[in-house]
Amino acid sequence: MINELAQQIHKNNKEKGFYDNEKNVGEMLALVHSEVSEALEADRNDKYCELDSEHWIVDGKTLREDLNIEDDVQFQAVFKMSCKDTFEDELADVMIRVMDLAAYKGIDLETHIKAKFRYNKSREHKHGKKY
């Protein structure tokens, strides 16, 4: 599932012109970092999205329900009002950048995540570090 989503993200990014010029890994990692920094700022400003909150209901639907809206203009309006530039939105951007990079490099991200998780499960408390 992760690899499939990474391929979809990568394909969309290519279609949207993000691969019109040659890419380099350093630039791509810097963009991941920029999204992490934006997530930090969203948290510092207490900017969070509440998908199921009545506060975010538009036309009787929450954002979670509106993910199935076929009208892109209507969906964009709901998204901008409820989630744009929030902590959750920026974390999603981090994942999108990472998954795009993995697909670009031909990395089986799902297998590597599972392998790393298994390895980490067998490690000592805090992996032997102070924090």
N, C-alpha and C positions, 0 to 999 in steps of 0.2 A: 504494500500500500504506500509506504513512504517513497520508494523508488518510482512508482507510477506517478504520484503527485509531483515529485521532483522533475520528472520528464515533462509533465504538463506545464509546470511553471517555466521550465527552460524553453519549451516550445513557444509559449506565450511571450516570453521576454525576447526571443528571436523575432517573432512576428511584430512586436512593438518597437523594433529597431535598436534594442540594447546590444545587439551583436553586429551592428553594421560596421563597426571598427574593431580591430583586433583587441582581444581582452588579455589582461595579465592577472595572475593570481594575487599579486600585491594589491592592486587596485580593488579587486573583488573582496579581499579580506578587509581592506580599509572601509569599504561600504558596509560590510557586516558590522564593523566596529561603530560606524556612524549611527546605525540603527540601534545598537545597544546603548549608545549615548543618548539617543532620543528617548528610549525607554526609561533611562535614568531620570531625565528631565520630566517626563510625564509623571513618574512616581513622586519626584520632589514637589511637583505642583498638584499632587493628589488628583490626577486626571485619569479616571478609570471609567470603563464602559460597563453599564449594567444591562446586559442583554434582555433580561426578563423584567426589569423594573417598569412600572407603569409610567414612569417619567419618559421612557423612550418609546411609548406606543404612538404610532402614526397610523391613521385610518384603521384603528382597532387592532393593529398587529405589532408585535415586538420585532426587533431586528432579527432575532433568531428565526422567527416565522417568515420574515421578509427575505431570507436567503433564497427562497424559492420564487421570488417575484421575477417574472419574465421581462418586465419593462426596466431596462438598464437605468433610465433617467430617474424613475421612481426609487429604485434600489439605491442609487448614488445619493439621492437626497436624504433617505433614511440613514444611510451609513455615515454621511458627513455630519448629520445632526447628532447621531448617537455614539459613534465610535472613532471617528477620524482623530488622529494624533493622541489617542489614549495609550495607556500602558499596554493594553492588550493589542492594540493596533500596531504598536512599535515592536512588540514581541513577535507578532505575525510577520512583520517585515524582516526581522532577524532570521526567522525560519525560512522565509522565501528566499532571501539572499544565500543562506547556507545550502538550501536544497538546489538552487540554481547552479551554484558553484560545483556541487557534487555531480549534478547531471552533466555539466560542461566538461568536467574531468573524467567522466565515466566511472564514478565511484558508486559502489553498491552500499549506499548509506545505511539502509535498513540492516544489512548483515553486520556492518561495523558498529552500529548502535547496539545491537543485541550482543555482539562479542564484548564490547566495552562494558556494558551493563553487567554481563556475567562476570567479567574480570573484577569489576568494582565490588560486586557482592562478596567476593572472596577476600577482600582486602581488610586490613585492620581498621579500628576506629579512627575516623577522620583521615584515613589512609596514611596514618603515622605522622600527620602534620599538626601544627598548632591550631590552624583554622582552615 
